[in-house]
Amino acid sequence: MSFRVWAPEHKRVAVVIESSDPAEFLLDAEGDGYFSGTRPHTRAGMLYALRLDGAEKLYPDPASRFQPQGHDGPSQIVDPDSYRWADGTWKGSGRRGQVIYEMHIGTFTPEGTWRAAAGALSWLAELGVTLLEVMPVGEFPGRFGWGYDVIHYFAPTRLYGTPEDMRAFVDTAHGLGLAVILDVIYNHCGTIGCFLPAFASHYFSRRYRSEWGHALNFDGENAAGVREFFTTNADYWIREFHLDGFRLDATQSILDQSQPHILAAITARAREAAGRRAIYIAGENEPQHVQLLERPDRGGYDLDALWNDDFHHTARVAVTGRTEAYYSDYRGTPQEFVSAAKRGFLYQGQYHSWQKQSRGSPTTGLAPERFITFLQNHDQVANSTRGLRLHQLASPGRYRAATALLLLAPQTPLLFQGQEFSASSPFLYFADNAPENAEAVSKGRREFLLQFPSIAAGGHALLVDPASPEAFERSKLDLLERETHTSAVALHRDLLALRRSDPVFAAQAAVDGAVLSAEAFVLRFFGSNGEDRLLIVNFGIELALSVVPEPLLAPPRSHQWTLLWSSEDTAYGGDGSAAPSSSGSWHVPAHAAIVLTPAREAMSTPH
């Protein structure tokens, strides 16, 4: 078995194998701070640790593949070739046609394991999901957590099972036609239990700071070893776990002034590892810098898509009416939705009063699928007093209409676990920490949420302590609700089927749109040979138009509009919906979305 570690500030590194007769052997110095060696008669399952310069204290391997006793315990030898994959014909996942599903393995099922989650995937595939985005799984301290306080970047946490269990999950997903990408944390290391500085103080930047933990050093002294560690990590997940890409967390905090930027290097290394297999790399980027989507020959980082917070914020304002904190620069108006559908980001360099600076960059020339839209995600559901989901905060009609817009618009939609069946369980912020750290984490969470005036005015009393097991247990899905929340399931299933099977919606082509009233708008999807579609969304009162001087409402020549789909269908909990147009007048129900398709007019009979 081979071992290799980067420890540039040390003269000796030894591997200590745990057995009835502990064996210790020195690694050879390679140069540039690396130590390596091969130890015969070691096998998968054995535990080991590393000793630096003969000191008494032992450390886990920074590139440990598994930590069966937790983040600060010994590392376990894992044979990456022992799993027998069944996905030999899997070709990966491209940009087009994706429906993303964000999931947290610990709360997706009552068991909270890879094996249990794998058993629940066929339902998602049948629903119309195409790509699973798994929240971080690197080993972290405690019994539960979101995973963003990662300590071990190469070791899937023991809380969800073994590395082989994770491989089986990916293999199962591929067999069902589902791609799997992993949310990775390349912007900081967790503040509690991080031992990387024991091996090299240069892991962390002396130039930059991170609001979540230790900022990583990608461009300072001795940065080459740090860069190799993280580019190798991206390679590792693609090769050894057959993952289909990544969601890169908080890329605005991945700071690097060298060339190529570490994000470009990570993306290139991941694509190289995938070979002929297509992979999908998405980014969270709060400032909305489209440079991340540009090709490397244009100075970009070659990501496939970016999360679009602007869409989420305007949708939430439209369906709840609340404009607190970071929602304060959005009005939820029809023009905002038309602009988002046509151009992706709403802020493309304008002044943003909440941030007191300009926000965003121009999106000209970028295809709609490069923007990931959502009504919910882990952050946005949990950034509240009770972790309630959007269907619990909005009127049923508005929520159904917003869902139709999300799932039919040409951008790439993302669903957060349980959204597809209107889960009754909340999603709270939970993080198990030692008592000496738990109060600091809880205090930091409260202070973050005080930016919402309603929480500052008394809502903070409703907050659940993140360190409480209650926060974790209450966030678990009840998958039996898939069978009982029939109207919500029907809504999502029918919309995803329409998105997939209708040639106009499936094309994800650019659209045009127009404002119809203070709370209503139309999007026109252009198909071939006049096979257009209209999506009319009305977040306000019933709309009656006797005069319609809007060209986008004109049917193709020799055709008339007929109703194809309505959010007011009784199967979704609505009250029914008649055809909207008759005798030149238009009637659009309140709090609803409708889809119209052209039908050829009947030929008049000559007299």
C-alpha positions as CSV (number, residue, x, y, z in Angstrom):
1,M,0.0,0.0,0.0
2,S,1.3,3.4,-1.0
3,F,1.3,6.6,1.2
4,R,2.0,10.2,0.2
5,V,1.6,13.4,2.2
6,W,2.6,17.1,1.8
7,A,4.3,18.4,5.0
8,P,6.9,21.1,3.8
9,E,7.7,22.3,7.3
10,H,8.7,18.9,8.7
11,K,11.8,16.8,8.3
12,R,10.3,13.4,9.0
13,V,6.8,11.9,8.5
14,A,6.0,8.4,9.8
15,V,3.0,6.1,9.2
16,V,1.8,4.3,12.2
17,I,-0.3,1.2,11.4
18,E,-2.8,0.2,14.2
19,S,-2.7,-3.6,14.9
20,S,-1.9,-6.0,17.7
21,D,1.7,-5.1,17.1
22,P,1.7,-1.4,16.0
23,A,4.0,-0.9,13.0
24,E,5.7,2.4,12.3
25,F,7.7,3.3,9.2
26,L,9.2,6.5,7.8
27,L,8.2,7.9,4.5
28,D,10.9,9.0,2.1
29,A,11.4,12.7,1.3
30,E,10.6,13.4,-2.4
31,G,11.4,17.1,-2.4
32,D,9.1,20.1,-2.5
33,G,7.7,19.1,0.9
34,Y,6.4,15.7,-0.1
35,F,6.9,12.4,1.6
36,S,6.0,9.0,0.2
37,G,6.5,5.3,0.6
38,T,5.1,1.8,0.1
39,R,4.4,-0.6,3.0
40,P,3.9,-4.3,2.1
41,H,1.5,-6.4,4.0
42,T,-1.0,-3.6,4.6
43,R,-4.6,-4.1,3.4
44,A,-7.9,-2.4,3.2
45,G,-9.6,-2.0,6.5
46,M,-6.4,-1.3,8.5
47,L,-6.3,1.9,10.6
48,Y,-3.3,4.2,10.4
49,A,-2.2,7.7,11.5
50,L,0.8,10.0,10.8
51,R,3.5,11.1,13.1
52,L,5.4,14.4,12.4
53,D,9.0,14.8,13.4
54,G,8.8,12.1,16.0
55,A,6.3,13.9,18.1
56,E,3.9,12.0,20.4
57,K,0.7,13.3,18.9
58,L,-0.7,11.4,15.9
59,Y,-2.8,12.9,13.1
60,P,-5.2,11.5,10.5
61,D,-4.1,11.6,6.9
62,P,-5.0,14.9,5.2
63,A,-6.1,12.8,2.2
64,S,-7.8,10.1,4.2
65,R,-10.3,8.1,2.2
66,F,-12.3,7.2,5.3
67,Q,-12.5,8.2,9.0
68,P,-14.6,5.4,10.7
69,Q,-14.0,6.9,14.2
70,G,-14.7,10.5,13.3
71,H,-12.7,13.5,12.0
72,D,-10.0,13.3,14.6
73,G,-9.6,9.5,14.7
74,P,-7.3,7.3,12.7
75,S,-7.7,7.0,9.0
76,Q,-8.7,3.7,7.3
77,I,-7.0,2.1,4.3
78,V,-9.6,1.8,1.5
79,D,-9.1,-0.1,-1.7
80,P,-10.7,2.1,-4.4
81,D,-10.8,-0.7,-6.9
82,S,-12.8,-3.2,-4.7
83,Y,-16.2,-1.9,-5.8
84,R,-17.6,-3.6,-9.0
85,W,-19.3,-0.8,-11.0
86,A,-22.3,-1.6,-13.2
87,D,-22.4,1.8,-15.0
88,G,-20.0,1.0,-17.8
89,T,-22.4,2.4,-20.4
90,W,-23.1,5.7,-18.5
91,K,-22.1,8.7,-20.7
92,G,-22.4,11.4,-18.1
93,S,-24.4,14.6,-18.0
94,G,-24.4,17.6,-20.3
95,R,-25.8,21.1,-19.8
96,R,-29.1,20.7,-21.7
97,G,-32.3,19.2,-20.4
98,Q,-31.4,19.0,-16.7
99,V,-33.8,19.1,-13.8
100,I,-31.7,19.3,-10.6
101,Y,-32.7,18.0,-7.2
102,E,-30.7,19.2,-4.2
103,M,-30.6,16.7,-1.3
104,H,-29.0,16.2,2.1
105,I,-28.2,12.5,2.6
106,G,-28.7,12.7,6.4
107,T,-32.3,14.0,6.2
108,F,-33.5,12.7,2.8
109,T,-34.6,9.5,4.5
110,P,-35.4,8.6,8.2
111,E,-32.3,6.4,8.2
112,G,-30.1,9.1,6.8
113,T,-27.8,6.7,4.9
114,W,-26.5,6.2,1.4
115,R,-28.2,2.8,1.2
116,A,-31.6,4.2,2.3
117,A,-31.3,7.1,-0.1
118,A,-30.4,4.8,-3.0
119,G,-33.6,2.8,-2.4
120,A,-35.7,6.0,-2.7
121,L,-34.3,7.3,-6.0
122,S,-36.5,5.4,-8.6
123,W,-39.4,7.6,-7.6
124,L,-37.4,10.8,-8.4
125,A,-36.4,9.4,-11.8
126,E,-40.0,8.6,-12.6
127,L,-41.0,12.1,-11.6
128,G,-38.7,13.6,-14.1
129,V,-35.6,14.6,-12.1
130,T,-32.3,14.1,-14.1
131,L,-29.5,15.3,-11.8
132,L,-29.0,14.9,-8.1
133,E,-27.0,17.6,-6.3
134,V,-25.8,16.1,-3.0
135,M,-24.9,18.5,-0.2
136,P,-21.4,18.2,1.2
137,V,-20.3,14.8,2.5
138,G,-16.7,15.3,3.5
139,E,-16.0,14.2,7.1
140,F,-16.9,16.9,9.6
141,P,-17.1,17.1,13.5
142,G,-20.2,15.9,15.4
143,R,-23.2,13.6,14.9
144,F,-25.0,15.7,12.3
145,G,-24.6,18.8,10.2
146,W,-25.0,20.4,6.8
147,G,-21.5,19.4,5.9
148,Y,-20.1,22.9,5.1
149,D,-17.7,22.7,8.0
150,V,-15.7,20.0,6.2
151,I,-12.4,18.8,7.8
152,H,-11.6,15.8,5.5
153,Y,-12.0,16.7,1.8
154,F,-11.4,13.1,0.6
155,A,-13.3,11.1,3.2
156,P,-17.1,10.6,2.8
157,T,-18.5,11.0,6.4
158,R,-19.0,7.9,8.4
159,L,-22.4,9.2,9.4
160,Y,-24.0,8.1,6.1
161,G,-22.2,4.8,5.6
162,T,-19.0,3.6,4.0
163,P,-17.2,4.8,0.8
164,E,-18.6,1.7,-0.8
165,D,-22.1,2.7,0.2
166,M,-21.5,6.0,-1.5
167,R,-20.3,4.3,-4.7
168,A,-23.4,2.1,-4.6
169,F,-25.6,5.2,-4.4
170,V,-23.9,6.7,-7.5
171,D,-24.1,3.4,-9.3
172,T,-27.8,3.0,-8.5
173,A,-28.5,6.6,-9.7
174,H,-26.7,6.0,-13.0
175,G,-28.8,2.8,-13.5
176,L,-31.9,4.9,-13.2
177,G,-30.6,7.6,-15.6
178,L,-29.8,10.1,-12.8
179,A,-26.5,12.0,-12.8
180,V,-24.9,12.8,-9.4
181,I,-22.9,16.0,-8.6
182,L,-21.4,16.8,-5.2
183,D,-21.4,20.1,-3.4
184,V,-17.8,20.8,-2.6
185,I,-16.2,23.4,-0.3
186,Y,-13.1,24.8,-1.8
187,N,-13.5,28.3,-0.2
188,H,-12.6,27.4,3.5
189,C,-11.8,24.7,6.0
190,G,-14.0,24.2,9.0
191,T,-12.9,26.1,12.0
192,I,-13.4,23.3,14.5
193,G,-11.0,20.4,14.4
194,C,-9.1,21.4,11.3
195,F,-5.6,19.9,11.5
196,L,-4.2,20.9,8.1
197,P,-1.9,23.6,9.7
198,A,-0.1,20.8,11.6
199,F,1.2,19.6,8.2
200,A,1.6,23.0,6.5
201,S,0.8,26.4,7.8
202,H,0.6,27.5,4.2
203,Y,-2.7,25.8,3.7
204,F,-4.3,29.0,4.8
205,S,-4.0,32.4,3.3
206,R,-2.3,35.3,5.0
207,R,-3.8,37.7,2.5
208,Y,-7.5,36.8,2.5
209,R,-10.2,36.2,5.1
210,S,-13.3,34.0,5.0
211,E,-16.5,34.6,7.0
212,W,-17.0,30.9,7.5
213,G,-13.6,29.6,8.4
214,H,-10.0,29.5,7.3
215,A,-9.5,31.0,3.8
216,L,-7.4,28.7,1.6
217,N,-4.1,29.8,0.1
218,F,-4.2,29.4,-3.7
219,D,-1.8,32.2,-4.6
220,G,0.6,32.9,-1.7
221,E,3.8,31.3,-0.5
222,N,3.9,27.6,-1.0
223,A,0.5,27.7,-2.7
224,A,1.6,25.0,-5.3
225,G,1.0,22.2,-2.7
226,V,-2.4,23.6,-1.7
227,R,-3.4,23.8,-5.4
228,E,-2.4,20.3,-6.0
229,F,-4.3,19.1,-3.0
230,F,-7.6,20.6,-4.2
231,T,-7.2,19.8,-7.9
232,T,-6.4,16.2,-6.9
233,N,-9.5,16.2,-4.8
234,A,-11.7,17.1,-7.8
235,D,-9.9,14.4,-9.8
236,Y,-10.5,11.9,-7.0
237,W,-14.3,12.3,-6.8
238,I,-14.7,12.0,-10.5
239,R,-12.4,9.0,-10.9
240,E,-13.0,6.9,-7.8
241,F,-16.7,7.7,-7.2
242,H,-17.8,8.2,-10.9
243,L,-19.4,11.5,-9.9
244,D,-20.8,13.6,-12.7
245,G,-19.5,16.9,-11.5
246,F,-19.7,19.5,-8.8
247,R,-21.6,22.4,-7.3
248,L,-18.9,24.8,-6.2
249,D,-19.9,26.5,-2.9
250,A,-19.4,30.3,-2.4
251,T,-17.0,30.8,-5.3
252,Q,-16.8,34.5,-4.6
253,S,-14.7,33.4,-1.5
254,I,-12.3,31.3,-3.6
255,L,-9.7,34.1,-3.9
256,D,-6.8,33.7,-6.2
257,Q,-4.8,36.3,-8.2
258,S,-2.6,33.8,-10.0
259,Q,-3.0,32.2,-13.4
260,P,-4.8,30.0,-14.1
261,H,-7.3,30.8,-11.4
262,I,-7.8,27.8,-9.1
263,L,-11.4,27.5,-10.3
264,A,-10.3,27.1,-13.9
265,A,-7.6,24.6,-12.8
266,I,-10.1,22.5,-10.8
267,T,-12.6,22.5,-13.6
268,A,-10.0,21.5,-16.2
269,R,-8.7,18.7,-13.9
270,A,-12.2,17.4,-13.3
271,R,-13.0,17.3,-17.0
272,E,-9.7,15.6,-17.7
273,A,-10.5,13.0,-15.1
274,A,-13.9,12.3,-16.7
275,G,-12.4,11.6,-20.1
276,R,-15.1,11.0,-22.6
277,R,-17.8,11.2,-20.0
278,A,-19.6,14.5,-19.9
279,I,-19.7,16.2,-16.5
280,Y,-21.7,19.2,-15.1
281,I,-20.1,21.9,-12.9
282,A,-22.3,24.5,-11.4
283,G,-21.3,27.4,-9.1
284,E,-22.8,29.5,-6.4
285,N,-21.5,33.0,-6.9
286,E,-23.3,35.7,-4.9
287,P,-21.9,38.7,-6.9
288,Q,-23.1,37.0,-10.2
289,H,-19.8,37.1,-12.1
290,V,-20.4,35.5,-15.5
291,Q,-16.6,35.1,-16.0
292,L,-17.1,31.8,-14.3
293,L,-19.1,30.6,-17.4
294,E,-16.7,31.9,-20.0
295,R,-14.4,29.6,-22.0
296,P,-10.8,29.5,-20.7
297,D,-9.5,31.0,-24.0
298,R,-11.6,34.1,-23.0
299,G,-10.3,34.2,-19.5
300,G,-13.1,32.2,-18.0
301,Y,-13.3,29.2,-15.7
302,D,-15.5,27.0,-17.9
303,L,-18.4,26.3,-15.5
304,D,-21.6,25.0,-17.0
305,A,-24.1,27.1,-14.9
306,L,-24.5,29.5,-12.0
307,W,-27.2,29.6,-9.3
308,N,-29.5,32.6,-9.9
309,D,-30.4,34.2,-6.6
310,D,-32.2,37.0,-8.4
311,F,-34.9,34.7,-9.7
312,H,-35.5,33.2,-6.2
313,H,-35.6,36.6,-4.5
314,T,-38.1,38.2,-6.9
315,A,-40.3,35.0,-6.8
316,R,-40.3,34.9,-3.1
317,V,-41.4,38.6,-2.9
318,A,-44.1,38.0,-5.5
319,V,-45.7,35.1,-3.6
320,T,-45.2,36.2,0.0
321,G,-45.2,40.0,-0.3
322,R,-42.3,40.3,2.1
323,T,-39.2,42.4,1.2
324,E,-37.0,42.2,4.2
325,A,-33.2,42.2,4.3
326,Y,-31.6,40.9,1.1
327,Y,-35.0,40.8,-0.5
328,S,-35.4,44.5,-0.2
329,D,-34.0,45.3,-3.8
330,Y,-36.7,43.2,-5.4
331,R,-40.4,43.9,-6.0
332,G,-41.7,40.7,-7.5
333,T,-43.1,42.5,-10.5
334,P,-44.0,41.1,-13.9
335,Q,-41.1,43.0,-15.5
336,E,-38.7,41.3,-13.2
337,F,-39.9,37.9,-14.2
338,V,-39.9,38.8,-17.9
339,S,-36.3,40.1,-17.6
340,A,-35.2,37.0,-15.6
341,A,-36.7,34.7,-18.3
342,K,-35.0,36.6,-21.1
343,R,-31.7,37.6,-19.5
344,G,-31.0,35.4,-16.5
345,F,-29.7,37.8,-13.8
346,L,-31.6,40.9,-12.9
347,Y,-28.6,42.7,-11.6
348,Q,-25.9,43.0,-14.3
349,G,-23.9,45.9,-12.9
350,Q,-26.6,48.2,-11.4
351,Y,-26.3,49.6,-7.9
352,H,-27.7,47.3,-5.3
353,S,-28.8,49.3,-2.3
354,W,-28.8,46.4,0.2
355,Q,-25.1,45.6,-0.6
356,K,-24.3,49.3,-1.1
357,Q,-22.4,48.5,-4.3
358,S,-23.0,47.4,-7.9
359,R,-24.0,43.8,-8.4
360,G,-23.7,41.4,-11.3
361,S,-22.3,41.4,-14.8
362,P,-23.8,41.3,-18.3
363,T,-25.2,38.0,-19.5
364,T,-25.3,38.8,-23.2
365,G,-24.9,35.7,-25.4
366,L,-25.4,33.2,-22.6
367,A,-27.9,30.4,-23.2
368,P,-30.8,30.1,-20.7
369,E,-29.7,26.7,-19.4
370,R,-26.5,28.4,-18.0
371,F,-28.7,29.8,-15.2
372,I,-30.0,27.6,-12.4
373,T,-33.3,28.9,-11.0
374,F,-35.1,27.8,-7.8
375,L,-37.9,28.6,-5.4
376,Q,-36.2,26.9,-2.5
377,N,-32.7,25.6,-1.5
378,H,-31.1,24.6,1.7
379,D,-30.0,28.2,2.6
380,Q,-33.2,30.0,1.6
381,V,-35.5,27.6,3.5
382,A,-33.4,27.7,6.6
383,N,-32.9,31.4,6.6
384,S,-36.0,32.0,8.6
385,T,-37.3,31.4,12.1
386,R,-39.0,28.1,11.6
387,G,-37.4,26.7,8.4
388,L,-40.8,26.6,6.7
389,R,-41.1,25.8,3.0
390,L,-42.5,28.2,0.4
391,H,-45.8,26.4,0.0
392,Q,-46.4,27.1,3.7
393,L,-45.7,30.8,3.3
394,A,-47.7,31.6,0.1
395,S,-51.2,31.1,-1.1
396,P,-51.8,27.8,-2.9
397,G,-52.6,29.5,-6.2
398,R,-49.6,31.7,-6.2
399,Y,-47.3,28.8,-5.2
400,R,-48.7,26.6,-8.0
401,A,-48.2,29.5,-10.5
402,A,-44.6,30.0,-9.4
403,T,-43.9,26.3,-9.7
404,A,-45.2,26.4,-13.3
405,L,-42.9,29.3,-14.1
406,L,-39.9,27.5,-12.5
407,L,-40.5,24.2,-14.3
408,L,-41.4,25.5,-17.8
409,A,-39.1,28.5,-18.2
410,P,-36.0,27.8,-20.3
411,Q,-33.5,28.1,-17.5
412,T,-32.3,25.0,-15.6
413,P,-34.7,24.4,-12.6
414,L,-33.6,23.1,-9.2
415,L,-35.9,21.5,-6.6
416,F,-35.0,21.2,-3.0
417,Q,-35.7,17.8,-1.3
418,G,-39.3,17.4,-0.4
419,Q,-40.5,20.4,-2.6
420,E,-41.9,17.9,-5.1
421,F,-44.5,16.7,-2.6
422,S,-44.9,19.8,-0.5
423,A,-43.2,18.2,2.5
424,S,-44.5,19.2,5.9
425,S,-41.1,18.9,7.6
426,P,-39.1,22.1,7.9
427,F,-35.4,22.4,7.0
428,L,-33.5,24.0,9.8
429,Y,-29.9,24.9,10.3
430,F,-28.3,22.1,12.4
431,A,-24.7,21.6,13.4
432,D,-23.6,19.3,16.2
433,N,-20.6,20.9,18.0
434,A,-18.8,20.4,21.3
435,P,-20.3,22.5,24.1
436,E,-17.4,25.0,24.0
437,N,-18.2,25.7,20.4
438,A,-21.9,25.2,20.2
439,E,-22.8,28.5,21.8
440,A,-20.6,30.5,19.4
441,V,-22.3,28.7,16.5
442,S,-25.7,29.4,17.8
443,K,-24.9,33.0,18.5
444,G,-23.5,33.5,15.0
445,R,-26.6,32.0,13.5
446,R,-28.9,34.4,15.5
447,E,-26.8,37.4,14.6
448,F,-27.0,36.5,10.9
449,L,-30.8,36.2,11.0
450,L,-31.2,39.5,12.8
451,Q,-30.9,41.2,9.5
452,F,-34.6,40.3,9.1
453,P,-36.5,43.0,11.1
454,S,-39.3,40.5,11.8
455,I,-36.8,38.1,13.5
456,A,-35.1,41.0,15.3
457,A,-38.5,42.2,16.6
458,G,-39.2,38.9,18.4
459,G,-39.1,36.1,15.9
460,H,-35.7,35.0,17.3
461,A,-37.6,33.3,20.1
462,L,-38.8,30.7,17.6
463,L,-35.3,29.8,16.5
464,V,-34.2,26.2,17.3
465,D,-30.7,25.8,18.7
466,P,-28.6,24.4,15.8
467,A,-26.8,22.0,18.2
468,S,-30.0,20.5,19.3
469,P,-30.8,17.0,17.9
470,E,-34.3,18.3,17.5
471,A,-33.2,20.6,14.7
472,F,-31.7,17.6,12.8
473,E,-34.6,15.2,13.5
474,R,-37.3,17.6,12.5
475,S,-35.6,18.3,9.2
476,K,-35.9,14.7,8.0
477,L,-38.3,14.0,5.2
478,D,-41.3,11.8,5.7
479,L,-41.3,10.0,2.3
480,L,-44.7,8.5,3.0
481,E,-46.0,12.0,2.1
482,R,-45.2,11.2,-1.5
483,E,-48.3,9.0,-1.5
484,T,-50.6,11.3,0.5
485,H,-49.8,14.7,-0.9
486,T,-51.2,13.8,-4.2
487,S,-52.0,17.2,-5.6
488,A,-48.5,18.5,-5.1
489,V,-47.0,15.4,-6.7
490,A,-49.4,15.6,-9.6
491,L,-48.4,19.3,-10.2
492,H,-44.7,18.5,-10.4
493,R,-45.1,15.3,-12.3
494,D,-47.3,16.9,-15.0
495,L,-45.1,20.0,-15.4
496,L,-41.9,18.0,-15.7
497,A,-43.6,15.7,-18.2
498,L,-44.7,18.8,-20.2
499,R,-41.1,20.2,-20.0
500,R,-39.7,16.9,-21.2
501,S,-42.2,15.8,-23.9
502,D,-43.4,19.1,-25.4
503,P,-40.9,20.0,-28.2
504,V,-41.2,23.7,-27.6
505,F,-40.5,23.6,-23.8
506,A,-37.9,20.9,-24.2
507,A,-35.9,23.1,-26.6
508,Q,-35.0,25.5,-23.8
509,A,-34.8,28.3,-26.4
510,A,-34.8,32.0,-25.7
511,V,-38.3,33.5,-25.0
512,D,-39.9,36.9,-25.2
513,G,-42.3,38.4,-22.7
514,A,-44.6,41.2,-21.9
515,V,-46.3,42.8,-18.9
516,L,-50.1,42.4,-18.9
517,S,-51.0,44.0,-15.6
518,A,-49.5,45.0,-12.3
519,E,-49.2,41.3,-11.4
520,A,-49.5,39.4,-14.6
521,F,-47.2,38.7,-17.5
522,V,-46.9,36.5,-20.6
523,L,-43.9,34.5,-21.9
524,R,-43.9,33.4,-25.5
525,F,-41.9,30.3,-26.4
526,F,-41.2,30.1,-30.1
527,G,-41.3,26.7,-31.9
528,S,-40.9,25.7,-35.5
529,N,-43.6,26.2,-38.0
530,G,-45.6,28.5,-35.7
531,E,-45.8,25.8,-33.0
532,D,-45.5,28.5,-30.3
533,R,-46.5,28.2,-26.6
534,L,-47.8,30.9,-24.3
535,L,-47.2,30.8,-20.5
536,I,-49.4,33.4,-18.8
537,V,-48.7,33.9,-15.1
538,N,-51.1,36.0,-12.9
539,F,-50.1,36.5,-9.3
540,G,-52.9,39.0,-8.8
541,I,-56.7,39.2,-9.0
542,E,-58.6,37.7,-11.9
543,L,-57.5,39.4,-15.1
544,A,-60.0,40.5,-17.7
545,L,-58.7,42.1,-20.9
546,S,-61.2,43.4,-23.4
547,V,-58.4,45.2,-25.3
548,V,-55.2,43.3,-26.0
549,P,-52.7,45.5,-27.9
550,E,-49.8,43.1,-27.2
551,P,-48.3,41.3,-30.2
552,L,-47.1,38.3,-28.1
553,L,-50.7,37.4,-27.5
554,A,-51.5,37.1,-31.2
555,P,-51.9,33.5,-32.4
556,P,-49.9,32.2,-35.4
557,R,-51.6,32.8,-38.7
558,S,-54.8,30.8,-39.3
559,H,-54.7,29.5,-35.7
560,Q,-56.3,30.2,-32.4
561,W,-55.1,29.6,-28.8
562,T,-56.4,26.7,-26.9
563,L,-55.8,25.7,-23.3
564,L,-53.0,23.1,-22.9
565,W,-52.4,23.2,-19.1
566,S,-53.7,25.2,-16.1
567,S,-52.5,25.4,-12.5
568,E,-56.2,25.7,-11.6
569,D,-56.8,22.0,-12.6
570,T,-58.7,20.3,-9.8
571,A,-56.0,17.6,-9.8
572,Y,-53.6,20.2,-8.3
573,G,-56.1,21.5,-5.7
574,G,-57.4,24.3,-8.0
575,D,-61.0,25.2,-8.9
576,G,-60.9,24.4,-12.6
577,S,-60.1,26.7,-15.5
578,A,-61.9,27.5,-18.7
579,A,-60.3,28.6,-22.0
580,P,-59.0,32.1,-21.5
581,S,-59.8,33.7,-24.8
582,S,-63.2,34.0,-26.4
583,S,-64.7,36.6,-28.8
584,G,-61.5,38.7,-28.6
585,S,-61.6,39.0,-24.8
586,W,-59.1,37.4,-22.4
587,H,-59.9,36.0,-18.9
588,V,-57.0,34.7,-16.8
589,P,-57.9,33.3,-13.3
590,A,-56.4,34.8,-10.2
591,H,-53.3,33.4,-8.7
592,A,-52.8,31.0,-11.6
593,A,-50.6,30.0,-14.5
594,I,-51.9,28.7,-17.9
595,V,-50.3,27.3,-20.9
596,L,-51.8,27.9,-24.4
597,T,-51.0,26.1,-27.6
598,P,-52.2,27.0,-31.2
599,A,-54.9,25.0,-32.9
600,R,-55.8,25.6,-36.6
601,E,-59.0,27.5,-37.0
602,A,-62.0,25.7,-38.5
603,M,-62.5,26.5,-42.2
604,S,-65.7,28.6,-42.7
605,T,-68.3,27.0,-45.0
606,P,-69.0,29.1,-48.1
607,H,-72.7,30.0,-48.7
